[in-house]
């Protein structure tokens, strides 16, 4: 199971014991927010994109949406999400549990600026009923992110 892969991966930082598992689904932003009793915007959703020759992940705040113009300016292509049936094979986690941890080789992880307004956020941990609370430094380190990007819209920067 992918959650076991993530648990083993997070041992490198002694963070494996911080994984939360729920009796209910946390497969969507709304469900995760209910399971965690927090606002949906604090859910760190991980989106899978196809760049043609390789795939990337972008982790965004739960209330952010990809801005196609910003995405194209950054990556040189129109945003094309991976079809759900391809996500597990190409990324290493099934839809509902996609996270930036313990992903397949050659998957670049990007973190969106929409996350920086929070002290901590909750990304999934490889299953549709898991999460971990991390601060921005931990998210950057544990995800082995290549960089922070600004590719989203519809979130309120003034909020905290």
N, C-alpha and C positions, 0 to 999 in steps of 0.2 A: 504494500500500500504506500501511496505517496506520502502520507503523514509520517510513516516510519522513516522514509527517506529524508524528510525535512527534519525530523527529530534527531536523526543521526548527524545530519549536516550541521545543525545548530549546536551540537556538542562542542564544536571547535571554539565557541564563545561561551560555553557553559550556560547557554540559553535554552537548552532542550527542555528543562523542567518548567519553563515559563509558558509553554504551549497550553492553551485553553481548549478543552473539548466540550462540546455542548450536546445535550440530549435532543436538541432541535436543529434544524438546518440553518446554516449561516451562509448559504450559497449565493445570496444576493446582498446588495448593500442594505436593503430594508430588513431582511431577515437577520443579517449579522448585527445591525444596530439594535434590533429587538433582543437578540440573544445576549448582547453585551450591555444592554441598558445604557446606550450612549446615542449621540446624534449621528445620523447617517454620514454626515460630512467627515467624521473621524474614521470611517472605514477606508482603509487604503486598498482600493480596487486595482487589480493587476490586469491590464488589457494586452491581448496578444495581436501583433500585427505582422503581416507578410510584406517584406520589402523586395520580394522577387527571388533574390539569391540567398536570403536568410530571413530569419524571424527575429523580432524584437519584442520586449515587454516594456510597457510604460505603466508605472505605478502612479495613480492619481488619487486625489481626495474623492470621497464618495459623492460629493455634489458637483464635481467637475465633469465637463464634456470635452471631447477632443475638438479643437478648433482646426478645421481642415486647412485653412490658409497658413496657420502657424506650423502645423505638422508638415505641410509640403515645403515650406521655407526651410525647416530644419532637416528633413530627411530626403528632400528632392523628389518625392513621389506623393501621390494622393494616398490618404489613409485608407488602408484595406485590412480590415480585421480578418484574422484566420477563421475559416469556417469551423463551427463547433466540433464537427466530426474529425478535424485534423489537429485540434489543440493538444490532446493528450500525447499523441505520437510525436508531434514536433516540439512541444514545450516540456513535457514530462509530468504534467498535472492535468487532470480532467477539469472541464468547465465546472465552476462552482467551488473549486479548490485551488485555482491557479494563484500562485504566489511567486515572489521573486527569489525564493530560496530553493536550492537543490534542483535547479532546472537543467535541461539537457545542455551539452557542450555547444559552444558557438551561439548562444542566445545572449544578446546584449540587453542589459537592464538599464532603463532610464527612469529617473524620479522626477515627477512634475512639481513645479514651484507651488502648486495649489496645496501641497502637503505642509509647507514650511510655516503656515500660520498656527500649527498645533504643537503642543509640547510632546504629545505622543499620539500615535495612530495604531490601527489594528489591521494588519494584513492577514490573509488566510495562511494556513500552514499545510497545504497539500490535500485537504479533504473538505467536503462540503459542510463540516460541522466543527471547524477549528479556527483559531486565531492566536496571535501573540501581540502583546502591547509593547511597542518599541518607540524610542525617541528618534529624532532625525539622524543622529550620528550612528545609532545602532542600525537603523534601516539602511543607511548608506553602506555601512560596513558589512552587515549580514547579507545584503543583496549583491554585494560586489558590483554596485552600480558603476557604470562608466561615466555618467554625468547627470547633473540636474538640467532639466529642460523647461521651457515655457511653451507648452503646446495645448493648453486647455482654455476653456471659456466657461462662463456661467457660474462662477464661484465668486464670492464676495471677499476680495482681498482685505477689506477693512475689518472683517470679522476676526475674532480669535477665540 
